[in-house]
Amino acid sequence: MINTKELAELLTNKGISYTEFPVDYPSFPPPVSFWEENKLQRCKNIFFRDNHGKNHFFVVLDFDSELNINLLKEITGQNTLSFASPKRLKKYLGQEPGAVSVLGLVNDRDHEIRVFIDQNLDNDKLLSFLPGDKNSFFALTMAELKKFLNATNHEFRVAKLY
């Protein structure tokens, strides 16, 4: 599992532009003003599995949006989806609950996770994601996020999720 420094090096080596925003607040997550002052779109990252645990899905949407699970089931072709366990988070993403991020897909070397990005994410804003710890956020444009997913060989789809 790669750490924040290694992730930064990988992004740079792959030509993926990002900006790091340090988090220096006494508690996590930072207040709403952090995203407003830095003009960042706060993203919600959710990791699912099917009822057999054979298929895995990663969802990225605006933090304040409510995922329509029925739409996700329809898109994935699954009858049942549930949150992935902390054990699965660690195995596939190298992450802990509360620090889940699409950037953890760099640890999914077998490319077992399919990614769904909500179509309503703002293409004009920087999207913010944890790089593996809670000391900073990495911000990428939608185009750079797609570049990252391509570089890590992850199938993704932009779709209506709420």
Phi and psi in degrees as GROMACS dihedral restraints (atoms count N, CA, C in turn):
[ dihedral_restraints ]
;  ai    aj    ak    al  type     phi  dphi    fc
    3     4     5     6     1   -89.4    20    10
    4     5     6     7     1   151.6    20    10
    6     7     8     9     1   -95.1    20    10
    7     8     9    10     1  -179.7    20    10
    9    10    11    12     1   -60.4    20    10
   10    11    12    13     1   -42.8    20    10
   12    13    14    15     1   -63.8    20    10
   13    14    15    16     1   -42.9    20    10
   15    16    17    18     1   -66.5    20    10
   16    17    18    19     1   -36.4    20    10
   18    19    20    21     1   -64.1    20    10
   19    20    21    22     1   -43.6    20    10
   21    22    23    24     1   -59.7    20    10
   22    23    24    25     1   -42.3    20    10
   24    25    26    27     1   -64.6    20    10
   25    26    27    28     1   -41.6    20    10
   27    28    29    30     1   -62.6    20    10
   28    29    30    31     1   -46.2    20    10
   30    31    32    33     1   -59.6    20    10
   31    32    33    34     1   -44.9    20    10
   33    34    35    36     1   -62.7    20    10
   34    35    36    37     1   -45.6    20    10
   36    37    38    39     1   -64.5    20    10
   37    38    39    40     1   -29.4    20    10
   39    40    41    42     1   -88.6    20    10
   40    41    42    43     1    -0.2    20    10
   42    43    44    45     1    73.8    20    10
   43    44    45    46     1    27.5    20    10
   45    46    47    48     1   -97.3    20    10
   46    47    48    49     1   117.4    20    10
   48    49    50    51     1   -79.6    20    10
   49    50    51    52     1   136.4    20    10
   51    52    53    54     1  -151.8    20    10
   52    53    54    55     1   162.4    20    10
   54    55    56    57     1  -125.6    20    10
   55    56    57    58     1   134.6    20    10
   57    58    59    60     1   -96.4    20    10
   58    59    60    61     1   132.1    20    10
   60    61    62    63     1  -117.1    20    10
   61    62    63    64     1   105.8    20    10
   63    64    65    66     1   -62.9    20    10
   64    65    66    67     1   146.5    20    10
   66    67    68    69     1  -109.5    20    10
   67    68    69    70     1   112.8    20    10
   69    70    71    72     1  -124.9    20    10
   70    71    72    73     1    45.6    20    10
   72    73    74    75     1  -102.1    20    10
   73    74    75    76     1   152.2    20    10
   75    76    77    78     1   -67.1    20    10
   76    77    78    79     1   -21.4    20    10
   78    79    80    81     1  -133.0    20    10
   79    80    81    82     1   160.4    20    10
   81    82    83    84     1  -117.9    20    10
   82    83    84    85     1   139.9    20    10
   84    85    86    87     1   -79.1    20    10
   85    86    87    88     1   164.4    20    10
   87    88    89    90     1   -63.7    20    10
   88    89    90    91     1   161.6    20    10
   90    91    92    93     1   -68.1    20    10
   91    92    93    94     1   163.9    20    10
   93    94    95    96     1   -53.3    20    10
   94    95    96    97     1   -33.6    20    10
   96    97    98    99     1   -59.3    20    10
   97    98    99   100     1   -28.6    20    10
   99   100   101   102     1   -57.5    20    10
  100   101   102   103     1   -47.6    20    10
  102   103   104   105     1   -72.2    20    10
  103   104   105   106     1   -38.1    20    10
  105   106   107   108     1   -66.0    20    10
  106   107   108   109     1   -48.3    20    10
  108   109   110   111     1   -63.9    20    10
  109   110   111   112     1   -34.7    20    10
  111   112   113   114     1   -93.2    20    10
  112   113   114   115     1     1.9    20    10
  114   115   116   117     1    55.0    20    10
  115   116   117   118     1    46.4    20    10
  117   118   119   120     1  -107.7    20    10
  118   119   120   121     1   147.4    20    10
  120   121   122   123     1   -94.8    20    10
  121   122   123   124     1   119.5    20    10
  123   124   125   126     1   -76.2    20    10
  124   125   126   127     1   129.7    20    10
  126   127   128   129     1  -111.9    20    10
  127   128   129   130     1   147.3    20    10
  129   130   131   132     1   -99.7    20    10
  130   131   132   133     1   133.1    20    10
  132   133   134   135     1  -122.9    20    10
  133   134   135   136     1   122.8    20    10
  135   136   137   138     1  -129.8    20    10
  136   137   138   139     1   134.0    20    10
  138   139   140   141     1  -111.7    20    10
  139   140   141   142     1   122.1    20    10
  141   142   143   144     1  -117.9    20    10
  142   143   144   145     1   162.5    20    10
  144   145   146   147     1  -134.9    20    10
  145   146   147   148     1   159.8    20    10
  147   148   149   150     1   -81.1    20    10
  148   149   150   151     1   178.6    20    10
  150   151   152   153     1   -69.2    20    10
  151   152   153   154     1   -16.7    20    10
  153   154   155   156     1   -98.1    20    10
  154   155   156   157     1    -9.3    20    10
  156   157   158   159     1    74.8    20    10
  157   158   159   160     1    17.7    20    10
  159   160   161   162     1   -96.9    20    10
  160   161   162   163     1   -26.7    20    10
  162   163   164   165     1  -116.5    20    10
  163   164   165   166     1   139.0    20    10
  165   166   167   168     1  -126.9    20    10
  166   167   168   169     1   143.1    20    10
  168   169   170   171     1  -135.8    20    10
  169   170   171   172     1   138.1    20    10
  171   172   173   174     1  -118.3    20    10
  172   173   174   175     1   131.6    20    10
  174   175   176   177     1  -119.0    20    10
  175   176   177   178     1   135.4    20    10
  177   178   179   180     1  -123.9    20    10
  178   179   180   181     1   125.2    20    10
  180   181   182   183     1  -150.3    20    10
  181   182   183   184     1   171.1    20    10
  183   184   185   186     1   -59.9    20    10
  184   185   186   187     1   139.5    20    10
  186   187   188   189     1   -56.7    20    10
  187   188   189   190     1   -35.7    20    10
  189   190   191   192     1   -87.8    20    10
  190   191   192   193     1     1.8    20    10
  192   193   194   195     1   -88.1    20    10
  193   194   195   196     1   152.9    20    10
  195   196   197   198     1  -103.2    20    10
  196   197   198   199     1   116.9    20    10
  198   199   200   201     1   -64.0    20    10
  199   200   201   202     1   132.3    20    10
  201   202   203   204     1   -89.4    20    10
  202   203   204   205     1    98.6    20    10
  204   205   206   207     1   -61.5    20    10
  205   206   207   208     1   -31.3    20    10
  207   208   209   210     1   -66.6    20    10
  208   209   210   211     1   -38.0    20    10
  210   211   212   213     1   -63.1    20    10
  211   212   213   214     1   -42.7    20    10
  213   214   215   216     1   -63.8    20    10
  214   215   216   217     1   -41.4    20    10
  216   217   218   219     1   -60.2    20    10
  217   218   219   220     1   -43.6    20    10
  219   220   221   222     1   -62.6    20    10
  220   221   222   223     1   -46.0    20    10
  222   223   224   225     1   -64.5    20    10
  223   224   225   226     1   -39.5    20    10
  225   226   227   228     1   -84.4    20    10
  226   227   228   229     1   -15.8    20    10
  228   229   230   231     1    76.1    20    10
  229   230   231   232     1    21.8    20    10
  231   232   233   234     1  -105.9    20    10
  232   233   234   235     1   142.9    20    10
  234   235   236   237     1   -83.0    20    10
  235   236   237   238     1   -30.4    20    10
  237   238   239   240     1  -135.2    20    10
  238   239   240   241     1   133.5    20    10
  240   241   242   243     1  -131.5    20    10
  241   242   243   244     1   143.6    20    10
  243   244   245   246     1  -139.7    20    10
  244   245   246   247     1   160.8    20    10
  246   247   248   249     1   -63.4    20    10
  247   248   249   250     1   140.8    20    10
  249   250   251   252     1   -70.4    20    10
  250   251   252   253     1   145.2    20    10
  252   253   254   255     1   -72.5    20    10
  253   254   255   256     1   162.9    20    10
  255   256   257   258     1   -55.8    20    10
  256   257   258   259     1   -34.1    20    10
  258   259   260   261     1   -63.7    20    10
  259   260   261   262     1   -42.2    20    10
  261   262   263   264     1   -69.4    20    10
  262   263   264   265     1   -39.1    20    10
  264   265   266   267     1   -55.7    20    10
  265   266   267   268     1   -45.4    20    10
  267   268   269   270     1   -67.4    20    10
  268   269   270   271     1   -45.2    20    10
  270   271   272   273     1   -63.2    20    10
  271   272   273   274     1   -48.8    20    10
  273   274   275   276     1   -89.7    20    10
  274   275   276   277     1   -35.0    20    10
  276   277   278   279     1  -113.1    20    10
  277   278   279   280     1   -15.0    20    10
  279   280   281   282     1    68.9    20    10
  280   281   282   283     1    29.3    20    10
  282   283   284   285     1  -125.3    20    10
  283   284   285   286     1   164.2    20    10
  285   286   287   288     1  -110.1    20    10
  286   287   288   289     1   155.8    20    10
  288   289   290   291     1   -55.0    20    10
  289   290   291   292     1   140.6    20    10
  291   292   293   294     1    90.5    20    10
  292   293   294   295     1    -9.5    20    10
  294   295   296   297     1  -135.0    20    10
  295   296   297   298     1    34.1    20    10
  297   298   299   300     1   -78.7    20    10
  298   299   300   301     1   134.4    20    10
  300   301   302   303     1  -149.3    20    10
  301   302   303   304     1   143.8    20    10
  303   304   305   306     1   -58.1    20    10
  304   305   306   307     1   -25.2    20    10
  306   307   308   309     1   -67.3    20    10
  307   308   309   310     1   -17.3    20    10
  309   310   311   312     1   -67.9    20    10
  310   311   312   313     1   -13.7    20    10
  312   313   314   315     1   -61.7    20    10
  313   314   315   316     1   -17.4    20    10
  315   316   317   318     1   -61.1    20    10
  316   317   318   319     1   -23.8    20    10
  318   319   320   321     1   -86.2    20    10
  319   320   321   322     1    -9.8    20    10
  321   322   323   324     1   -87.1    20    10
  322   323   324   325     1    74.2    20    10
  324   325   326   327     1   -68.8    20    10
  325   326   327   328     1   -19.7    20    10
  327   328   329   330     1   -92.9    20    10
  328   329   330   331     1     1.4    20    10
  330   331   332   333     1    56.3    20    10
  331   332   333   334     1    47.2    20    10
  333   334   335   336     1   -88.8    20    10
  334   335   336   337     1    -9.0    20    10
  336   337   338   339     1  -105.1    20    10
  337   338   339   340     1   129.4    20    10
  339   340   341   342     1   -94.3    20    10
  340   341   342   343     1   141.4    20    10
  342   343   344   345     1  -114.2    20    10
  343   344   345   346     1   138.0    20    10
  345   346   347   348     1  -126.3    20    10
  346   347   348   349     1   126.7    20    10
  348   349   350   351     1  -114.3    20    10
  349   350   351   352     1   129.7    20    10
  351   352   353   354     1   -67.2    20    10
  352   353   354   355     1   134.7    20    10
  354   355   356   357     1   -67.2    20    10
  355   356   357   358     1   -15.3    20    10
  357   358   359   360     1   -88.4    20    10
  358   359   360   361     1     0.4    20    10
  360   361   362   363     1   -62.6    20    10
  361   362   363   364     1   141.8    20    10
  363   364   365   366     1   -75.4    20    10
  364   365   366   367     1   114.5    20    10
  366   367   368   369     1   -67.5    20    10
  367   368   369   370     1   -16.9    20    10
  369   370   371   372     1   -94.9    20    10
  370   371   372   373     1    -4.6    20    10
  372   373   374   375     1  -107.5    20    10
  373   374   375   376     1   158.7    20    10
  375   376   377   378     1   -80.8    20    10
  376   377   378   379     1   130.0    20    10
  378   379   380   381     1   -90.3    20    10
  379   380   381   382     1   133.9    20    10
  381   382   383   384     1  -106.4    20    10
  382   383   384   385     1   135.6    20    10
  384   385   386   387     1  -141.3    20    10
  385   386   387   388     1   145.7    20    10
  387   388   389   390     1   -71.8    20    10
  388   389   390   391     1   138.5    20    10
  390   391   392   393     1   -87.7    20    10
  391   392   393   394     1    -0.1    20    10
  393   394   395   396     1   136.1    20    10
  394   395   396   397     1   -15.9    20    10
  396   397   398   399     1  -137.6    20    10
  397   398   399   400     1   178.0    20    10
  399   400   401   402     1  -103.3    20    10
  400   401   402   403     1    24.3    20    10
  402   403   404   405     1   -93.2    20    10
  403   404   405   406     1   -13.3    20    10
  405   406   407   408     1  -162.4    20    10
  406   407   408   409     1   169.8    20    10
  408   409   410   411     1  -120.7    20    10
  409   410   411   412     1   142.8    20    10
  411   412   413   414     1  -100.4    20    10
  412   413   414   415     1   132.3    20    10
  414   415   416   417     1  -113.8    20    10
  415   416   417   418     1   130.2    20    10
  417   418   419   420     1  -131.7    20    10
  418   419   420   421     1   151.6    20    10
  420   421   422   423     1   -75.1    20    10
  421   422   423   424     1   167.0    20    10
  423   424   425   426     1   -58.7    20    10
  424   425   426   427     1   -41.4    20    10
  426   427   428   429     1   -62.1    20    10
  427   428   429   430     1   -40.1    20    10
  429   430   431   432     1   -71.9    20    10
  430   431   432   433     1   -33.5    20    10
  432   433   434   435     1   -62.3    20    10
  433   434   435   436     1   -44.9    20    10
  435   436   437   438     1   -62.8    20    10
  436   437   438   439     1   -38.6    20    10
  438   439   440   441     1   -62.0    20    10
  439   440   441   442     1   -41.7    20    10
  441   442   443   444     1   -61.2    20    10
  442   443   444   445     1   -47.5    20    10
  444   445   446   447     1   -63.0    20    10
  445   446   447   448     1   -39.0    20    10
  447   448   449   450     1   -64.9    20    10
  448   449   450   451     1   -41.2    20    10
  450   451   452   453     1   -65.8    20    10
  451   452   453   454     1   -28.9    20    10
  453   454   455   456     1   -95.6    20    10
  454   455   456   457     1     7.5    20    10
  456   457   458   459     1    59.0    20    10
  457   458   459   460     1    45.2    20    10
  459   460   461   462     1  -108.5    20    10
  460   461   462   463     1   127.6    20    10
  462   463   464   465     1   -66.9    20    10
  463   464   465   466     1   133.6    20    10
  465   466   467   468     1  -141.6    20    10
  466   467   468   469     1   158.4    20    10
  468   469   470   471     1  -141.3    20    10
  469   470   471   472     1   135.9    20    10
  471   472   473   474     1   -95.7    20    10
  472   473   474   475     1   124.8    20    10
  474   475   476   477     1  -150.7    20    10
  475   476   477   478     1   165.8    20    10
  477   478   479   480     1   -76.4    20    10
  478   479   480   481     1   122.1    20    10
  480   481   482   483     1  -117.8    20    10
  481   482   483   484     1    -1.0    20    10
